């Protein structure tokens, strides 16, 4: 539980008045990388004995897997699902590599995913809808893609609440930790190398894929250009798809965020759970099974990846090193192709992820 140690050190830095971005813990020399507001939330971790803290994270993350599965069913419109099915789904979800790694490291990915899903799955017009998304963004920044998605989808009120929630976290951090806030927002935010090496197989973002394919540590524009294209394509597909299938729009926005982020560790891909549930709920059960198999295969860990071996993988090992971004790109491209006006006209009402062409029976002959 290396990340638990980082969170505990962040809380201790706040309590003791230490340098929030000056320490490094564990044998991997891990620093604090989240905004100051997150460190304030970790303060209780500094007061709890480490064995107890690890047990809390373990049990809490297992419970959150159940919550994530339940929220995924609700997002997909499957509300009449028994708790036995939910718990069975959660038991299986624990074997998905991103979920397992989140539990193993003591990460907070499940907290953020549940917070975002709960907020976005609330009824339209619900009081303060979007606020929880803003708080999640203030903790780990990458959920900001969802705010852009809401704005482009015409859900301006929710986007405004999200922006307000995020700015609120920034204000709280600046009020309590002014020096750390100045340091983070003017300096540390742009030091992506602090998070880790972008080219290692742990990084399942588009930048990691490009770096490994080109055998370079810093792909630069060779990554930024395709990342920009993927961002536009992904958000366009998410917005167009959400008009008839809101659940699919949320999942596509999540995939877009994971792809364009400079670093998306494999455990960040806990969004595979709602992806699989939405595919299953919409009748694409073989596709859901294939997706589930991909997220349990752990192919990236079967390759040589000690030292800098990640940079010297032959071409035939590249798909095994980057299964998640390749899947994400394929899903977004297929969704983009299916999001055009003609597909909108012939798609079955309520059809979700347009990863496959509409069934012939759903489209009238022209």
C-alpha positions in Angstrom: 0.0 0.0 0.0 2.6 2.5 -1.2 0.0 5.2 -1.9 -1.4 5.0 1.6 2.1 5.9 2.9 2.1 9.0 0.6 -1.4 10.1 1.8 -0.3 9.6 5.4 2.8 11.7 4.8 0.7 14.5 3.2 -1.6 14.6 6.2 1.5 14.7 8.5 3.0 17.5 6.5 -0.2 19.6 7.0 -0.4 18.8 10.8 3.3 19.5 11.4 3.7 22.4 9.1 6.1 20.6 6.8 6.9 21.0 3.1 4.0 19.4 1.4 5.9 19.0 -1.9 9.3 18.5 -0.6 9.2 14.9 0.9 9.5 11.5 -0.8 8.5 8.3 0.9 8.8 4.5 0.2 11.6 2.8 -1.6 10.3 4.3 -4.9 10.7 7.9 -3.5 7.1 8.9 -4.1 6.2 12.6 -3.6 2.9 14.3 -3.1 1.3 15.1 -6.5 -2.3 16.2 -5.6 -3.5 19.7 -5.0 -3.3 21.0 -1.4 -7.0 20.5 -0.8 -6.4 16.7 -1.1 -3.8 16.9 1.6 -6.3 18.5 4.0 -8.6 15.4 3.5 -5.6 13.1 4.4 -5.0 14.8 7.8 -6.9 12.0 9.7 -4.6 9.5 8.1 -1.7 11.0 10.1 -3.5 10.3 13.4 -4.2 6.7 12.8 -1.7 3.8 13.4 -0.5 2.5 10.1 -1.8 -1.1 10.4 -5.3 0.3 11.2 -5.0 2.8 8.3 -4.2 0.0 5.9 -7.1 -2.1 7.1 -9.4 0.9 6.7 -8.2 1.4 3.1 -8.5 -2.3 2.3 -12.1 -2.7 3.7 -13.1 0.7 2.4 -12.0 0.0 -1.2 -13.7 -3.4 -1.2 -16.9 -1.7 0.0 -16.5 0.9 -2.7 -16.2 -1.8 -5.4 -19.7 -2.8 -4.4 -20.9 0.8 -4.5 -19.2 1.3 -8.0 -20.9 -1.8 -9.4 -24.3 -0.6 -8.0 -23.8 2.9 -9.4 -22.8 1.4 -12.8 -26.0 -0.6 -12.9 -28.0 2.5 -12.1 -26.1 4.5 -14.7 -26.9 1.8 -17.3 -30.6 2.0 -16.4 -30.6 -1.4 -14.7 -32.3 -0.5 -11.5 -34.1 -3.8 -10.7 -30.9 -5.7 -9.9 -30.7 -7.7 -6.7 -28.0 -7.2 -4.2 -26.9 -10.7 -4.8 -26.1 -9.8 -8.4 -24.4 -6.6 -7.3 -22.2 -8.4 -4.8 -21.4 -11.2 -7.4 -20.4 -8.5 -9.8 -18.3 -6.8 -7.2 -16.5 -10.1 -6.5 -15.7 -10.4 -10.2 -14.7 -6.8 -10.4 -12.0 -7.3 -7.8 -10.2 -9.5 -10.3 -10.1 -6.7 -12.9 -6.5 -5.5 -13.0 -7.3 -1.8 -12.4 -9.5 -2.5 -9.4 -7.1 -5.1 -7.9 -4.2 -2.7 -8.2 -6.3 0.1 -6.6 -6.9 -2.1 -3.6 -3.3 -3.3 -3.6 -1.8 0.2 -3.6 -4.4 1.8 -1.3 -5.4 4.3 -4.0 -8.4 6.7 -4.0 -9.5 5.9 -7.6 -12.7 4.2 -6.4 -13.7 7.1 -4.2 -13.4 9.5 -7.1 -15.2 7.2 -9.6 -18.1 6.6 -7.2 -18.3 10.4 -6.4 -18.5 11.3 -10.1 -20.9 8.4 -11.1 -23.2 9.2 -8.2 -23.3 12.9 -9.2 -23.8 12.4 -12.9 -26.4 9.6 -12.4 -28.7 11.9 -10.3 -31.9 13.1 -11.9 -31.8 16.1 -14.1 -32.4 19.2 -12.0 -31.3 17.6 -8.8 -30.1 20.2 -6.2 -26.4 20.9 -6.6 -25.9 18.4 -9.3 -22.3 18.8 -10.6 -21.0 20.0 -7.2 -19.6 16.5 -6.3 -17.9 16.4 -9.7 -16.2 19.7 -8.9 -14.9 18.4 -5.6 -13.5 15.3 -7.3 -11.8 17.6 -9.8 -10.3 19.6 -6.9 -8.8 16.4 -5.5 -7.3 15.0 -8.6 -7.7 17.4 -11.6 -8.3 14.8 -14.3 -12.1 14.8 -13.8 -12.1 18.2 -15.3 -12.7 16.5 -18.6 -16.2 15.7 -17.4 -16.8 19.4 -16.8 -15.9 20.1 -20.4 -18.2 17.3 -21.4 -21.2 18.8 -19.5 -20.6 22.2 -21.0 -20.4 20.9 -24.5 -23.5 18.8 -23.9 -25.5 21.9 -23.0 -25.8 21.0 -19.4 -24.5 24.4 -18.3 -26.0 24.5 -14.9 -24.3 21.3 -13.9 -21.0 22.5 -15.4 -21.3 25.7 -13.4 -21.9 23.8 -10.2 -18.8 21.7 -11.0 -16.7 24.7 -11.7 -17.9 26.3 -8.5 -17.1 23.1 -6.5 -13.6 23.0 -7.9 -12.9 26.6 -7.3 -14.2 26.1 -3.7 -11.6 23.4 -3.1 -8.9 25.7 -4.5 -10.0 28.5 -2.2 -10.0 26.2 0.8 -6.5 25.0 0.0 -5.3 28.5 -0.5 -6.8 29.7 2.8 -5.3 26.9 4.9 -2.1 26.2 3.0 -1.2 29.4 1.1 2.4 28.6 0.5 1.7 25.1 -0.7 -1.1 26.3 -2.9 1.1 28.9 -4.6 3.8 26.3 -5.1 1.4 23.7 -6.6 -0.5 26.0 -9.0 2.5 27.9 -10.2 5.1 25.2 -10.3 4.3 21.6 -9.3 1.3 21.3 -11.5 3.5 21.5 -14.6 6.1 19.0 -13.4 4.5 15.9 -14.8 7.8 14.0 -14.3 7.1 14.1 -10.5 4.3 11.7 -11.0 6.5 9.1 -12.6 8.1 8.0 -15.8 5.6 8.3 -18.6 7.0 5.6 -20.8 6.8 2.6 -18.4 4.1 0.0 -19.0 2.4 1.1 -15.8 1.3 4.2 -17.8 -1.7 3.2 -19.9 -2.3 6.7 -21.3 -1.8 7.7 -25.0 1.5 9.3 -24.0 2.7 6.0 -22.6 1.7 4.1 -25.7 3.4 6.6 -28.1 6.6 6.7 -26.0 6.9 3.0 -26.0 6.1 2.6 -29.7 8.7 5.3 -30.7 11.2 4.2 -28.0 11.5 7.7 -26.6 11.1 9.0 -23.1 9.6 12.4 -24.1 7.4 12.1 -27.2 6.5 15.8 -27.1 4.5 16.9 -30.1 4.4 13.3 -31.3 2.1 12.8 -28.4 0.4 16.2 -28.0 -1.0 16.2 -31.5 -2.7 12.8 -31.4 -3.8 13.5 -27.8 -5.5 16.7 -29.0 -7.2 14.8 -31.9 -8.3 12.0 -29.5 -9.7 14.7 -27.1 -11.8 16.3 -29.8 -13.0 13.0 -31.2 -13.8 11.6 -27.8 -15.7 14.6 -26.5 -17.6 14.9 -29.8 -18.6 11.2 -29.6 -19.5 11.5 -25.9 -21.7 14.5 -26.5 -23.5 13.1 -29.6 -24.0 9.7 -28.0 -25.3 11.2 -24.8 -28.3 12.6 -26.6 -29.8 9.2 -26.9 -27.8 7.3 -24.3 -26.5 9.4 -21.3 -24.8 6.4 -19.8 -22.6 5.9 -22.8 -21.7 9.6 -22.9 -20.4 9.4 -19.3 -18.3 6.3 -20.1 -16.9 7.8 -23.4 -16.0 11.0 -21.5 -14.1 8.9 -18.9 -12.2 7.0 -21.6 -11.3 10.4 -23.2 -9.9 11.6 -19.9 -7.8 8.5 -19.4 -6.4 8.7 -22.9 -5.4 12.4 -23.0 -4.0 12.5 -19.4 -0.2 12.6 -19.5 -0.1 9.7 -17.1 -2.9 7.2 -16.5 -1.6 4.4 -14.3 -3.2 1.1 -15.0 -5.2 1.4 -11.7 -6.8 4.6 -12.9 -8.8 2.5 -15.4 -11.4 1.5 -12.7 -13.8 3.0 -15.2 -13.7 -0.4 -16.9 -16.4 -1.4 -14.4 -19.1 0.9 -15.8 -17.9 0.3 -19.3 -18.5 -3.4 -19.0 -21.8 -3.0 -17.2 -23.1 -0.6 -19.9 -22.0 -2.9 -22.7 -23.7 -5.9 -20.9 -26.9 -3.9 -20.2 -27.3 -2.9 -23.8 -27.1 -6.4 -25.1 -23.5 -6.4 -26.4 -22.6 -9.3 -24.0 -19.9 -10.8 -26.1 -18.2 -7.4 -26.3 -18.6 -7.0 -22.6 -17.0 -10.4 -22.0 -14.1 -9.6 -24.3 -13.6 -6.3 -22.5 -13.6 -8.0 -19.1 -11.1 -10.6 -20.3 -8.8 -7.8 -21.5 -8.9 -6.1 -18.1 -8.1 -9.4 -16.3 -5.3 -10.5 -18.7 -2.6 -8.3 -17.1 -0.6 -8.6 -20.3 1.6 -5.5 -19.6 3.0 -7.3 -16.5 4.0 -10.4 -18.5 6.5 -8.4 -20.5 10.1 -7.5 -19.4 9.7 -4.1 -17.8 12.6 -3.8 -15.3 14.9 -0.8 -15.7 14.3 0.8 -19.1 13.2 -2.4 -20.9 9.8 -0.8 -21.5 11.5 1.4 -24.1 12.9 -1.5 -26.1 9.9 -3.7 -26.6 9.7 -5.2 -30.2 6.7 -4.3 -32.3 4.8 -7.5 -31.6 4.8 -6.9 -27.9 3.5 -3.3 -28.2 -0.2 -4.3 -28.1 0.5 -6.4 -25.0 2.2 -3.4 -23.4 -0.7 -0.9 -24.1 -4.0 -2.9 -24.0 -6.0 -0.2 -22.3 -5.2 2.8 -24.5 -5.6 0.7 -27.6 -9.1 -0.4 -26.4 -9.9 3.2 -25.5 -8.9 4.5 -28.9 -10.9 1.8 -30.8 -14.0 2.5 -28.7 -13.8 6.2 -29.3 -13.2 5.9 -33.0 -16.2 3.5 -33.4 -18.3 5.8 -31.2 -17.3 8.8 -33.4 -18.1 6.9 -36.6 -21.5 5.9 -35.1 -22.3 9.4 -33.8 -23.1 11.0 -37.2 -26.5 12.3 -38.2 -27.4 9.2 -40.3 -26.5 6.8 -37.4 -28.5 9.0 -35.0 -31.5 8.7 -37.3 -31.4 4.9 -37.5 -30.1 4.0 -34.1 -32.5 2.1 -31.9 -33.9 4.4 -29.1 -31.8 4.1 -26.0 -29.0 2.4 -27.7 -25.8 2.9 -25.7 -22.2 2.6 -26.6 -22.1 2.7 -30.4 -19.1 0.5 -30.5 -20.9 -1.7 -33.0 -23.1 -0.8 -36.0 -26.8 -0.6 -35.3 -28.7 -3.8 -35.8 -30.4 -4.1 -39.2 -33.8 -4.6 -37.6 -33.5 -1.2 -35.9 -32.9 0.7 -39.1 -35.7 1.3 -41.7 -34.8 0.5 -45.3 -34.1 3.6 -47.4 
